Amino acid sequence: MASRYPTSVPYRAATDGYHTFRIPAAVVTPSGAVLAFAEGRRGSAGDSGHIDLVLKRSTDGGGTWGELRVVASEPRRGTVGNPAPVVASDGRIVLVSVRQGPSATEQKIRRGQVQAAEGRRVYVQVSEDDGLTWSPPREITAGVKRPEWRWYATGPGHALCLRHGPHAGRLLVPGNHSLPPVPGQDGADGRYDGGHALLSDDGGRTWRVGYVDDTPDGYLNVNETTAAELPGGRVYLNSRTDSSAPGTRADAYSADGGQTLERPFRPQAGLTCPVVEGSLLWWDDPGTLLFSAPAVPDARAVMTIRASGDEGVTWRPVHTVSGLPAAYSDLVRVDAATVGLLFETGDFGPYERIEFRRVPAAELTGA
């Protein structure tokens, strides 16, 4: 049965020369074009190997999509991924991503088994023409990755350009990293996960590390993180966790534009999810915080948008996409009346295609 909500498919597995498309991220440009980023995985659905960062554009609000464009590729056929795009205050689209060499895997990196040139490095690119063309990738690793950090990832999903308060114009990209283990322990253990922010106060030209939250106690160790700006410039952050704390989500707030946290991340057990990435979006009128992720605790399935009227304290489901498998997602403001959801799904597994769904904002916010 067809959905009554307009839904399109920008990416489908085994097309355009790629085995699988994963890790969606979306922004809407000042002209209204929807940019849908993803990882184009050449040889398999796996997280390492030959992976390009790809893009499709839509000029009709996500109804149809143009041809695939490769935004960045690793020269040795390694991995480029974890897209974190953001529209800067001057209208340029800034794209932060990470890359690693062809022989590296996440487990090897976490265990310290790769050379620096093969490990995770951070890059930024800029488009000044609505995403049609992109500057060459420029490395910013030295400014945003501390020497002791091993694994490193940006987002994934859209980043923030703050609009309010003393830090208006600041770019904030949530990130995560891993610490080296104590002697005799495995660095791949989730207790060594941590979160941080990448900050830029000059439109993406220079970058630094903001807050850092990494306590390897095994209770709560944040991973992939999404963020939204609340009224007045306060920032709400929500993270994936896989530790002994209740549930699989954690959240925190920043009152200084991501430079520090008001308190460390704490469990947010009110959001029932598997261990997976999620996405946040603030909707101004009425003031509503939206969150997207699968909604069952033990499987990547049942993609659902939830809403909070109290800035992330409590949540309620407001839109269920389907009962199908589903995994990563990104929320975007398509126009004044429409929320867009770019998400991984499939009939028999969550990575068969990436779909884009348009949902009337009034149905999500109760306006």
Residue frames relative to the residue before (quaternion, step in Angstrom):
aa qw qx qy qz dx dy dz
M 1.0000 0.0000 0.0000 0.0000 0.00 0.00 0.00
A 0.4218 -0.7244 0.4875 0.2443 3.57 -0.75 1.05
S 0.4846 -0.6525 0.4991 0.3005 3.54 -1.14 0.71
R 0.4535 -0.6688 0.5099 0.2951 3.56 -1.15 0.58
Y 0.6132 0.5183 -0.3475 0.4844 3.58 1.31 -0.07
P 0.4973 -0.6671 0.4515 0.3222 3.63 -0.77 0.92
T 0.0358 0.8011 -0.5909 0.0881 3.57 -0.72 1.11
S 0.0650 -0.7882 0.6119 0.0103 3.57 -0.95 0.94
V 0.3339 -0.7400 0.5551 0.1810 3.57 -1.29 0.30
P 0.1558 -0.8170 0.5479 0.0897 3.63 -0.06 1.20
Y 0.8074 0.1491 -0.0669 0.5669 3.61 1.05 -0.65
R 0.0034 -0.7779 0.6278 -0.0266 3.52 -1.01 0.92
A 0.5485 -0.6330 0.4320 0.3344 3.59 -0.90 0.91
A 0.8296 0.2122 -0.1842 0.4825 3.54 -1.25 0.66
T 0.5945 0.4965 -0.4118 0.4800 3.58 0.99 0.87
D 0.8246 0.2563 -0.1868 0.4684 3.57 -1.33 0.33
G 0.6764 -0.5209 0.2907 0.4321 3.60 1.13 0.57
Y 0.6453 0.5117 -0.3219 0.4671 3.60 1.25 0.19
H 0.5153 -0.6385 0.4843 0.3037 3.53 -1.16 0.70
T 0.7999 -0.0535 0.1253 0.5845 3.56 0.84 -1.10
F 0.2092 -0.7307 0.6314 0.1536 3.54 -1.24 0.56
R 0.0370 0.8079 -0.5847 0.0630 3.55 -0.88 0.98
I 0.8098 0.3523 -0.2180 0.4155 3.56 -1.44 -0.06
P 0.0130 0.8462 -0.5313 0.0388 3.60 0.48 1.19
A 0.0348 0.7572 -0.6520 0.0171 3.55 -1.25 0.61
A 0.0512 -0.8324 0.5513 -0.0258 3.57 -0.91 0.88
V 0.0315 0.7419 -0.6696 -0.0174 3.52 -1.28 0.60
V 0.3018 -0.7034 0.6057 0.2174 3.54 -1.35 0.29
T 0.3859 -0.7527 0.4937 0.2018 3.56 -0.73 1.10
P 0.6918 -0.4758 0.3233 0.4364 3.63 -1.20 0.24
S 0.6755 0.4785 -0.3052 0.4708 3.63 1.11 -0.53
G 0.5936 -0.5901 0.3584 0.4135 3.58 1.28 -0.19
A 0.4644 0.6657 -0.4635 0.3555 3.61 1.21 0.10
V 0.3037 -0.7274 0.5871 0.1846 3.56 -1.02 0.84
L 0.1455 -0.7788 0.6067 0.0642 3.57 -0.81 1.05
A 0.0906 -0.7960 0.5984 0.0075 3.57 -0.68 1.15
F 0.1233 -0.8019 0.5841 0.0236 3.56 -0.43 1.28
A 0.0617 0.7807 -0.6213 0.0282 3.55 -1.25 0.45
E 0.4598 -0.5963 0.5575 0.3496 3.52 -1.36 0.06
G 0.2002 -0.7539 0.6160 0.1100 3.56 -0.85 1.02
R 0.1381 -0.8293 0.5408 0.0284 3.56 -0.28 1.29
R 0.3689 -0.8034 0.4330 0.1761 3.54 -0.38 1.29
G 0.8402 0.2963 -0.1265 0.4361 3.56 0.55 -1.17
S 0.7961 -0.0221 0.0593 0.6019 3.57 1.12 -0.58
A 0.6136 -0.5306 0.4192 0.4078 3.54 -1.32 -0.14
G 0.4466 0.7398 -0.4177 0.2808 3.60 1.29 -0.10
D 0.5960 -0.6270 0.4018 0.3003 3.54 -1.29 0.49
S 0.7522 0.2997 -0.1955 0.5533 3.62 1.21 -0.11
G 0.5338 0.5876 -0.4771 0.3770 3.55 -1.32 0.25
H 0.7608 -0.3487 0.2710 0.4756 3.56 -1.21 -0.54
I 0.1679 0.7768 -0.5768 0.1890 3.57 -0.29 1.33
D 0.1797 -0.7798 0.5943 0.0802 3.56 -0.86 1.02
L 0.3781 -0.6593 0.5854 0.2823 3.55 -1.28 0.37
V 0.0499 -0.8367 0.5438 -0.0426 3.57 -0.50 1.22
L 0.1920 -0.7791 0.5940 0.0577 3.53 -1.32 0.45
K 0.0257 -0.7317 0.6781 0.0650 3.50 -1.28 0.63
R 0.2557 -0.7682 0.5742 0.1211 3.56 -1.11 0.81
S 0.1131 -0.7554 0.6404 0.0806 3.51 -1.23 0.63
T 0.1837 -0.7932 0.5731 0.0935 3.56 -0.88 0.94
D 0.6868 0.4238 -0.2940 0.5122 3.59 1.27 0.26
G 0.6988 -0.5222 0.2694 0.4080 3.55 0.99 0.89
G 0.7033 -0.4628 0.2671 0.4690 3.57 1.17 0.48
G 0.4377 0.7009 -0.4571 0.3291 3.59 1.23 0.30
T 0.7825 0.0105 0.0200 0.6223 3.55 1.00 -0.90
W 0.2866 -0.7806 0.5444 0.1100 3.55 -1.24 0.53
G 0.4612 -0.6799 0.5064 0.2620 3.52 -1.14 0.74
E 0.7424 -0.4056 0.2948 0.4442 3.53 -1.32 -0.14
L 0.5755 -0.5885 0.4466 0.3507 3.55 -1.23 0.51
R 0.1024 -0.7682 0.6305 0.0426 3.54 -1.06 0.86
V 0.3183 -0.7109 0.5904 0.2114 3.58 -1.03 0.79
V 0.2478 -0.7969 0.5388 0.1157 3.56 -0.51 1.22
A 0.7957 -0.0778 0.0727 0.5963 3.59 1.04 -0.75
S 0.0091 -0.7704 0.6375 0.0028 3.53 -1.17 0.72
E 0.4711 -0.6595 0.5089 0.2901 3.56 -1.15 0.65
P 0.5177 -0.7023 0.3765 0.3114 3.63 -0.60 1.07
R 0.7271 0.4078 -0.2417 0.4967 3.60 1.10 -0.63
R 0.5185 -0.6375 0.3902 0.4153 3.57 1.30 0.30
G 0.3292 0.7093 -0.5343 0.3212 3.49 0.94 0.99
T 0.6914 -0.4883 0.3717 0.3812 3.53 -1.27 -0.54
V 0.0002 -0.7226 0.6905 0.0307 3.53 -1.16 0.80
G 0.2585 0.7994 -0.5083 0.1893 3.60 -0.70 0.95
N 0.6975 0.4643 -0.3769 0.3947 3.49 -1.38 -0.40
P 0.0442 0.8349 -0.5471 0.0408 3.62 0.70 1.02
A 0.0099 -0.7677 0.6403 -0.0256 3.55 -1.02 0.94
P 0.0052 0.8349 -0.5492 0.0358 3.62 0.18 1.25
V 0.0158 0.7795 -0.6261 0.0031 3.55 -1.24 0.49
V 0.3563 -0.7000 0.5735 0.2326 3.56 -1.13 0.69
A 0.3345 -0.7600 0.5277 0.1793 3.58 -0.57 1.18
S 0.6876 -0.5157 0.3261 0.3937 3.56 -1.26 0.38
D 0.6868 0.4503 -0.2899 0.4915 3.61 1.19 -0.39
G 0.6350 -0.5740 0.3143 0.4105 3.59 1.28 0.21
R 0.5195 0.6142 -0.4385 0.4007 3.60 1.20 -0.16
I 0.3276 -0.7045 0.5837 0.2360 3.58 -1.16 0.57
V 0.1441 -0.7835 0.6032 0.0384 3.55 -0.71 1.15
L 0.0891 -0.8101 0.5795 -0.0046 3.56 -0.79 1.05
V 0.0989 -0.7758 0.6225 0.0277 3.56 -0.70 1.14
S 0.0710 0.7895 -0.6047 0.0779 3.59 -0.99 0.85
V 0.3315 -0.7186 0.5703 0.2201 3.55 -1.33 0.11
R 0.0877 -0.7902 0.6029 0.0658 3.54 -1.28 0.35
Q 0.0811 -0.7701 0.6308 0.0505 3.52 -1.31 0.40
G 0.6260 -0.5721 0.3898 0.3590 3.56 -1.26 0.41
P 0.6824 -0.5414 0.3172 0.3749 3.57 -1.25 0.42
S 0.7119 0.4460 -0.2750 0.4677 3.61 1.10 -0.51
A 0.5720 0.6225 -0.3720 0.3834 3.59 1.25 -0.19
T 0.0744 -0.7432 0.6612 0.0701 3.51 -1.28 0.58
E 0.6615 -0.5001 0.3562 0.4307 3.58 -1.21 0.32
Q 0.6641 0.5125 -0.3208 0.4397 3.60 0.89 -0.86
K 0.6482 0.5080 -0.3205 0.4680 3.60 0.96 -0.81
I 0.6551 0.5084 -0.3159 0.4610 3.58 0.95 -0.86
R 0.6634 0.5069 -0.3061 0.4574 3.59 0.89 -0.90
R 0.7179 0.4339 -0.2451 0.4861 3.58 1.06 -0.72
G 0.4932 -0.6854 0.4182 0.3347 3.59 1.24 0.06
Q 0.4610 0.7193 -0.4062 0.3242 3.57 1.17 0.58
V 0.6667 0.4443 -0.3173 0.5073 3.62 1.20 0.37
Q 0.5218 -0.6066 0.4982 0.3340 3.54 -1.24 0.48
A 0.6849 -0.5119 0.3263 0.4030 3.57 -1.20 0.54
A 0.6611 0.5272 -0.3156 0.4305 3.60 0.96 -0.82
E 0.6825 0.4629 -0.2770 0.4931 3.58 1.21 -0.47
G 0.6153 0.6011 -0.3339 0.3855 3.59 1.21 -0.50
R 0.7350 -0.4443 0.3012 0.4142 3.52 -1.35 -0.08
R 0.0130 -0.7845 0.6183 -0.0463 3.54 -0.86 1.09
V 0.3534 -0.7685 0.5157 0.1362 3.55 -1.11 0.78
Y 0.0544 -0.8115 0.5813 -0.0241 3.58 -0.93 0.97
V 0.1778 -0.7587 0.6153 0.1191 3.53 -1.30 0.43
Q 0.0534 -0.7655 0.6408 0.0240 3.55 -1.16 0.75
V 0.2027 -0.7791 0.5858 0.0935 3.55 -1.23 0.51
S 0.1192 -0.7465 0.6476 0.0959 3.53 -1.19 0.69
E 0.1743 -0.7926 0.5792 0.0773 3.56 -0.89 0.98
D 0.7183 0.4067 -0.2411 0.5104 3.60 1.27 0.11
D 0.7095 -0.5032 0.2675 0.4145 3.55 0.84 1.04
G 0.7009 -0.4902 0.2680 0.4435 3.58 1.12 0.59
L 0.4499 0.6972 -0.4546 0.3239 3.59 1.25 0.15
T 0.7894 0.0419 -0.0124 0.6123 3.58 1.02 -0.82
W 0.2279 -0.7892 0.5650 0.0775 3.56 -1.24 0.59
S 0.5168 -0.6156 0.4974 0.3263 3.53 -1.15 0.66
P 0.5993 -0.5323 0.4264 0.4191 3.61 -1.18 0.33
P 0.5717 -0.5918 0.4259 0.3762 3.62 -1.06 0.61
R 0.1354 -0.7802 0.6086 0.0512 3.57 -0.97 0.95
E 0.3851 -0.7622 0.4716 0.2199 3.56 -0.63 1.10
I 0.0712 -0.7974 0.5991 0.0092 3.58 -0.99 0.93
T 0.2490 0.8263 -0.4842 0.1441 3.58 1.28 0.25
A 0.6679 0.5413 -0.3212 0.3971 3.59 0.80 -0.99
G 0.7134 0.4658 -0.2657 0.4512 3.60 1.05 -0.65
V 0.8051 0.3193 -0.1299 0.4826 3.58 1.11 -0.59
K 0.7213 0.3637 -0.2465 0.5355 3.60 1.23 -0.09
R 0.3404 -0.7525 0.5283 0.1968 3.57 -0.56 1.15
P 0.6361 -0.5969 0.3239 0.3663 3.59 -0.97 0.82
E 0.6995 0.4858 -0.2861 0.4392 3.60 1.00 -0.73
W 0.5589 0.6166 -0.4034 0.3804 3.61 1.17 -0.37
R 0.2882 -0.7666 0.5549 0.1460 3.57 -1.01 0.83
W 0.7645 0.2157 -0.1180 0.5959 3.58 0.25 -1.24
Y 0.0156 0.7928 -0.6075 0.0468 3.56 -1.12 0.67
A 0.0972 0.7933 -0.5962 0.0758 3.58 -0.93 0.87
T 0.3007 -0.7156 0.6019 0.1877 3.53 -1.20 0.64
G 0.8372 0.0890 -0.0950 0.5311 3.57 -0.98 0.86
P 0.5441 0.2834 -0.4996 -0.6116 1.48 -1.19 -2.23
G 0.5104 0.6031 -0.5004 0.3541 3.51 -1.35 0.33
H 0.7133 -0.4629 0.2956 0.4354 3.56 -1.26 0.28
A 0.3368 -0.7085 0.5878 0.1976 3.54 -1.21 0.69
L 0.5193 -0.6573 0.4631 0.2894 3.59 -1.32 -0.05
C 0.1007 -0.6831 0.7106 0.1350 3.49 -1.36 0.52
L 0.3533 -0.7733 0.4848 0.2052 3.56 -0.35 1.26
R 0.2706 -0.8039 0.5197 0.1019 3.56 -0.96 0.95
H 0.7861 0.3213 -0.1299 0.5118 3.58 1.13 -0.61
G 0.7892 0.3785 -0.2374 0.4214 3.52 -1.31 0.30
P 0.7732 -0.3996 0.2440 0.4277 3.57 -1.32 -0.09
H 0.7228 0.4181 -0.2473 0.4915 3.61 1.19 -0.37
A 0.2326 0.7933 -0.5277 0.1953 3.59 1.19 0.47
G 0.7497 0.3393 -0.2887 0.4894 3.54 -0.91 0.98
R 0.5358 0.6308 -0.4064 0.3871 3.58 1.22 -0.31
L 0.2903 -0.7159 0.6066 0.1878 3.57 -1.09 0.77
L 0.0596 -0.7926 0.6066 -0.0143 3.55 -0.89 1.02
V 0.0412 -0.7875 0.6145 -0.0211 3.55 -0.67 1.15
P 0.3131 -0.7329 0.5625 0.2202 3.64 -0.57 1.00
G 0.0331 -0.8034 0.5946 0.0003 3.57 -1.04 0.80
N 0.1531 -0.7665 0.6060 0.1478 3.54 -1.31 0.07
H 0.1039 -0.7923 0.6012 0.0008 3.54 -1.22 0.55
S 0.2709 -0.7294 0.5824 0.2353 3.56 -1.28 0.00
L 0.3952 -0.7060 0.5473 0.2142 3.54 -1.22 0.67
P 0.5423 -0.5726 0.4754 0.3900 3.59 -1.19 0.33
P 0.4765 -0.6957 0.4537 0.2883 3.62 -0.97 0.75
V 0.5634 -0.5211 0.4866 0.4174 3.52 -1.33 0.14
P 0.6571 -0.5214 0.3486 0.4182 3.62 -1.11 0.55
G 0.7959 0.2958 -0.2417 0.4698 3.52 -1.00 0.93
Q 0.6905 0.4232 -0.2914 0.5090 3.61 1.26 -0.08
D 0.5283 -0.6454 0.4702 0.2885 3.54 -1.28 0.53
G 0.4214 -0.7339 0.4792 0.2328 3.58 -0.69 1.08
A 0.5945 0.5698 -0.3699 0.4302 3.60 1.24 -0.23
D 0.4586 0.6816 -0.4466 0.3543 3.59 1.27 -0.12
G 0.5285 -0.6770 0.4226 0.2893 3.60 -0.89 0.98
R 0.5346 0.6318 -0.4180 0.3745 3.61 1.16 -0.34
Y 0.6778 0.4860 -0.2956 0.4658 3.60 1.19 -0.39
D 0.4312 0.6781 -0.4716 0.3631 3.60 1.27 0.27
G 0.0463 0.7853 -0.6172 0.0167 3.54 -1.20 0.55
G 0.3252 -0.7454 0.5491 0.1923 3.53 -1.29 0.33
H 0.0152 0.7813 -0.6239 0.0100 3.55 -1.24 0.43
A 0.3440 -0.7036 0.5701 0.2482 3.56 -1.34 0.01
L 0.2660 -0.6888 0.6463 0.1924 3.53 -1.28 0.62
L 0.0808 -0.8226 0.5629 -0.0042 3.58 -0.77 1.06
S 0.0018 0.7700 -0.6380 -0.0077 3.54 -1.16 0.72
D 0.1760 -0.7958 0.5742 0.0776 3.57 -0.87 1.00
D 0.7088 0.3975 -0.2733 0.5146 3.59 1.22 0.27
G 0.7002 -0.5218 0.2691 0.4061 3.55 0.93 0.92
G 0.7224 -0.4505 0.2485 0.4619 3.58 1.13 0.50
R 0.4742 0.6752 -0.4495 0.3422 3.58 1.22 0.16
T 0.7831 0.0611 -0.0364 0.6179 3.59 0.96 -0.83
W 0.1703 -0.8003 0.5742 0.0295 3.53 -1.16 0.77
R 0.0310 -0.7777 0.6273 0.0247 3.53 -1.26 0.51
V 0.5468 -0.5846 0.4789 0.3605 3.57 -1.31 0.14
G 0.2545 -0.7459 0.5969 0.1504 3.57 -1.01 0.87
Y 0.8330 -0.0452 0.0538 0.5488 3.58 -0.77 -1.00
V 0.0997 -0.7488 0.6497 0.0849 3.54 -1.27 0.48
D 0.0009 -0.7825 0.6218 -0.0342 3.59 -0.90 0.97
D 0.3504 0.7205 -0.5342 0.2696 3.58 -0.18 1.25
T 0.1224 0.7645 -0.6135 0.1554 3.53 -0.35 1.33
P 0.2351 -0.8343 0.4814 0.1301 3.62 -0.17 1.22
D 0.2742 0.7878 -0.5058 0.2200 3.56 0.69 1.13
G 0.5140 -0.6754 0.4005 0.3452 3.57 1.27 -0.05
Y 0.5729 0.6008 -0.3933 0.3950 3.62 1.20 -0.15
L 0.7880 -0.1127 0.1080 0.5955 3.59 0.74 -1.03
N 0.0724 0.7996 -0.5835 0.1225 3.54 -0.44 1.26
V 0.2802 -0.8184 0.4802 0.1453 3.54 -0.20 1.33
N 0.1954 -0.7676 0.6055 0.0775 3.51 -1.25 0.61
E 0.8318 -0.0337 0.0377 0.5528 3.62 -0.74 -0.96
T 0.0893 -0.8341 0.5433 -0.0336 3.56 -0.71 1.15
T 0.1465 -0.7586 0.6300 0.0787 3.54 -1.16 0.73
A 0.1708 -0.8095 0.5595 0.0494 3.59 -1.12 0.63
A 0.0574 -0.7656 0.6390 0.0471 3.53 -1.30 0.48
E 0.3799 -0.7063 0.5471 0.2396 3.56 -1.11 0.70
L 0.2671 -0.7612 0.5775 0.1254 3.55 -0.87 1.05
P 0.6969 -0.4460 0.3177 0.4632 3.64 -1.19 0.17
G 0.7895 0.3039 -0.2397 0.4763 3.54 -1.01 0.86
G 0.6127 -0.5931 0.3375 0.3986 3.57 1.27 -0.08
R 0.4540 0.6590 -0.4704 0.3720 3.59 1.23 0.00
V 0.2551 -0.7804 0.5576 0.1225 3.59 -1.01 0.81
Y 0.1923 -0.7531 0.6217 0.0972 3.54 -1.01 0.95
L 0.0969 -0.7965 0.5966 0.0164 3.59 -0.90 0.99
N 0.0550 -0.7886 0.6124 -0.0029 3.55 -0.99 0.88
S 0.0977 -0.8495 0.5174 -0.0328 3.57 -0.69 1.13
R 0.4960 -0.5923 0.5585 0.3021 3.48 -1.34 0.51
T 0.0101 0.7842 -0.6204 -0.0048 3.59 -1.06 0.75
D 0.0666 -0.7557 0.6492 0.0549 3.53 -1.30 0.44
S 0.4277 0.6781 -0.4578 0.3843 3.55 0.52 1.24
S 0.7156 -0.4867 0.2944 0.4053 3.58 -1.25 -0.08
A 0.4638 0.6720 -0.4535 0.3572 3.61 1.23 -0.08
P 0.6235 -0.5573 0.3754 0.3997 3.63 -1.09 0.54
G 0.8272 0.2067 -0.1652 0.4958 3.57 -1.00 0.86
T 0.4909 -0.6573 0.4955 0.2854 3.54 -1.36 -0.25
R 0.6771 0.4304 -0.2968 0.5179 3.60 1.27 0.25
A 0.0763 -0.7565 0.6465 0.0624 3.53 -1.30 0.47
D 0.0833 -0.8119 0.5743 0.0637 3.57 -1.15 0.47
A 0.0748 -0.7711 0.6322 0.0110 3.53 -1.34 0.40
Y 0.2718 -0.7398 0.5925 0.1669 3.55 -1.35 0.28
S 0.1395 -0.7560 0.6316 0.1005 3.53 -1.26 0.56
A 0.2463 -0.7838 0.5573 0.1204 3.58 -0.89 0.98
D 0.7329 0.3885 -0.2253 0.5110 3.60 1.26 -0.11
G 0.6878 -0.5375 0.2865 0.3950 3.56 0.93 0.90
G 0.7267 -0.4512 0.2459 0.4560 3.57 1.08 0.66
Q 0.4628 0.6786 -0.4596 0.3379 3.59 1.21 0.06
T 0.7810 -0.0096 0.0195 0.6241 3.58 1.03 -0.81
L 0.4264 -0.6600 0.5467 0.2895 3.56 -1.33 0.20
E 0.5404 -0.6067 0.4661 0.3502 3.57 -1.09 0.67
R 0.7467 -0.0814 0.0572 0.6577 3.54 1.13 -0.82
P 0.6164 -0.5378 0.3875 0.4251 3.63 -1.09 0.42
F 0.6693 -0.4684 0.3787 0.4349 3.57 -1.26 0.32
R 0.0999 -0.7769 0.6210 0.0268 3.55 -1.10 0.86
P 0.6339 -0.5409 0.3685 0.4121 3.62 -1.11 0.46
Q 0.1157 -0.7409 0.6564 0.0828 3.55 -1.14 0.75
A 0.0592 -0.8579 0.5104 -0.0079 3.55 0.38 1.29
G 0.5308 0.6399 -0.4056 0.3797 3.59 1.24 -0.05
L 0.6615 0.4305 -0.3032 0.5341 3.58 1.29 -0.14
T 0.1828 -0.7885 0.5811 0.0846 3.58 -0.46 1.21
C 0.1946 0.7643 -0.5813 0.2002 3.55 -0.58 1.22
P 0.4723 -0.5609 0.5518 0.3972 3.54 -1.28 0.10
V 0.6184 -0.4769 0.4203 0.4621 3.59 -1.25 -0.14
V 0.3217 0.7365 -0.4990 0.3242 3.57 -0.21 1.31
E 0.5792 -0.5463 0.4720 0.3785 3.55 -1.31 0.28
G 0.0791 -0.7755 0.6227 0.0673 3.57 -1.24 0.51
S 0.2969 -0.7564 0.5570 0.1717 3.58 -1.29 0.14
L 0.2173 -0.7657 0.5964 0.1038 3.55 -1.18 0.74
L 0.0431 0.7656 -0.6418 0.0025 3.54 -1.27 0.53
W 0.2606 -0.7451 0.5923 0.1616 3.58 -0.91 0.95
W 0.1267 -0.7711 0.6210 0.0610 3.56 -0.98 0.96
D 0.4466 -0.7703 0.3941 0.2278 3.55 -0.54 1.23
D 0.8487 0.1332 -0.0075 0.5118 3.58 0.71 -1.01
P 0.4412 -0.4168 -0.7466 0.2724 1.49 -0.56 2.45
G 0.6727 -0.5236 0.3344 0.4018 3.55 -1.21 0.45
T 0.1757 0.7874 -0.5583 0.1933 3.56 -0.31 1.31
L 0.2539 -0.7376 0.6084 0.1458 3.54 -1.03 0.86
L 0.1548 -0.7968 0.5813 0.0572 3.58 -0.78 1.05
F 0.0696 -0.7805 0.6212 0.0097 3.56 -1.15 0.74
S 0.0965 -0.7964 0.5953 0.0449 3.58 -0.93 0.92
A 0.2945 0.7061 -0.6084 0.2110 3.54 -1.12 0.86
P 0.6172 -0.4856 0.4279 0.4474 3.60 -1.23 0.13
A 0.3357 -0.8069 0.4712 0.1190 3.56 -1.04 0.81
V 0.6051 0.4980 -0.4054 0.4706 3.61 1.12 0.41
P 0.5495 -0.6882 0.3612 0.3067 3.62 -0.91 0.78
D 0.8106 0.3207 -0.1190 0.4753 3.58 1.05 -0.68
A 0.7624 0.2566 -0.1881 0.5635 3.61 1.20 0.32
R 0.4408 -0.6554 0.5375 0.2954 3.54 -1.17 0.57
A 0.4257 0.6633 -0.4819 0.3828 3.54 0.08 1.37
V 0.7985 0.2993 -0.2425 0.4626 3.55 -1.41 0.31
M 0.0608 -0.8126 0.5794 -0.0188 3.57 0.47 1.25
T 0.0130 0.8195 -0.5634 0.1038 3.54 -0.72 1.16
I 0.2533 -0.7114 0.6293 0.1837 3.55 -1.15 0.69
R 0.0988 -0.7811 0.6154 0.0378 3.54 -0.94 0.97
A 0.2470 -0.7815 0.5631 0.1054 3.56 -1.19 0.60
S 0.1251 -0.7633 0.6301 0.0690 3.52 -1.24 0.64
G 0.2241 -0.7833 0.5677 0.1177 3.55 -0.89 0.96
D 0.7112 0.4046 -0.2506 0.5174 3.58 1.30 0.04
E 0.6259 -0.6154 0.3115 0.3640 3.54 1.05 0.99
G 0.8010 -0.3632 0.1468 0.4527 3.55 0.91 0.98
V 0.4902 0.6633 -0.4452 0.3486 3.60 1.20 0.05
T 0.7969 0.0385 0.0017 0.6028 3.59 0.89 -0.96
W 0.2071 -0.7953 0.5665 0.0608 3.56 -1.20 0.66
R 0.0554 -0.7713 0.6324 0.0457 3.55 -1.27 0.55
P 0.4779 -0.6554 0.4860 0.3253 3.63 -1.03 0.65
V 0.0868 -0.8185 0.5674 0.0249 3.58 -0.96 0.87
H 0.8022 0.0370 -0.0373 0.5947 3.63 1.19 -0.27
T 0.1015 -0.7736 0.6242 0.0400 3.56 -0.75 1.09
V 0.4104 -0.7346 0.4851 0.2378 3.57 -0.66 1.11
S 0.7267 -0.2895 0.2443 0.5731 3.56 0.79 -1.09
G 0.5473 -0.5931 0.4658 0.3630 3.54 -1.30 -0.06
L 0.4479 0.7267 -0.4239 0.3027 3.57 1.29 0.13
P 0.6476 -0.4533 0.4106 0.4545 3.58 -1.28 0.10
A 0.1163 0.7745 -0.6124 0.1081 3.58 -1.08 0.75
A 0.1466 -0.8095 0.5661 0.0520 3.58 -1.10 0.63
Y 0.8524 0.0236 0.0027 0.5224 3.62 -0.49 -1.18
S 0.0414 -0.8024 0.5951 -0.0162 3.56 -1.22 0.57
D 0.0750 -0.7651 0.6322 0.0964 3.54 -1.35 0.17
L 0.2844 -0.7571 0.5741 0.1280 3.54 -0.99 1.00
V 0.0113 0.8017 -0.5963 0.0396 3.58 -1.03 0.77
R 0.4177 -0.6694 0.5529 0.2678 3.57 -1.17 0.63
V 0.2572 -0.7934 0.5348 0.1354 3.58 -0.34 1.25
D 0.7525 -0.1787 0.1425 0.6176 3.57 0.96 -0.93
A 0.7795 -0.3834 0.2240 0.4419 3.58 -1.28 -0.04
A 0.7769 0.3287 -0.1711 0.5090 3.59 1.19 -0.40
T 0.7517 0.4107 -0.1755 0.4853 3.59 1.25 -0.18
V 0.2063 -0.7312 0.6396 0.1168 3.53 -1.07 0.90
G 0.1952 -0.7676 0.5992 0.1168 3.56 -1.03 0.83
L 0.1234 -0.7718 0.6211 0.0579 3.54 -1.12 0.75
L 0.1135 -0.7665 0.6315 0.0281 3.56 -0.66 1.19
F 0.1480 0.8396 -0.4947 0.1688 3.61 -0.40 1.15
E 0.4856 -0.6424 0.5246 0.2762 3.51 -1.30 0.61
T 0.1852 0.7793 -0.5830 0.1358 3.57 -0.95 0.87
G 0.0387 0.7886 -0.6136 0.0091 3.54 -1.33 -0.04
D 0.6013 -0.5779 0.4156 0.3629 3.54 -1.29 0.28
F 0.8143 0.1958 -0.0717 0.5416 3.57 1.02 -0.81
G 0.7793 0.0593 -0.0603 0.6209 3.57 1.32 0.02
P 0.5801 -0.6572 0.3630 0.3159 3.60 -1.07 0.61
Y 0.7237 0.4538 -0.2484 0.4567 3.62 1.19 -0.21
E 0.3533 0.7553 -0.4827 0.2676 3.59 1.14 0.58
R 0.7996 -0.0620 0.0714 0.5931 3.57 1.07 -0.67
I 0.2950 -0.6862 0.6233 0.2316 3.54 -1.39 0.22
E 0.1350 -0.8093 0.5708 0.0307 3.55 -0.67 1.17
F 0.2235 -0.7343 0.6215 0.1566 3.53 -1.34 0.36
R 0.0620 -0.8109 0.5819 -0.0049 3.56 -0.68 1.13
R 0.2533 -0.7379 0.6105 0.1363 3.55 -1.07 0.89
V 0.0255 -0.7958 0.6042 -0.0310 3.57 -0.81 1.05
P 0.4693 -0.6613 0.4880 0.3229 3.64 -0.83 0.83
A 0.4967 -0.6879 0.4402 0.2937 3.56 -0.75 1.04
A 0.6035 0.5860 -0.3559 0.4072 3.59 1.06 -0.71
E 0.6440 0.5194 -0.3282 0.4559 3.60 1.09 -0.61
L 0.6969 0.4634 -0.2634 0.4798 3.59 1.18 -0.53
T 0.7671 0.3854 -0.1813 0.4797 3.56 1.04 -0.78
G 0.4309 -0.7109 0.4535 0.3215 3.57 1.25 -0.35
A 0.3470 0.7609 -0.4863 0.2531 3.57 1.22 0.35
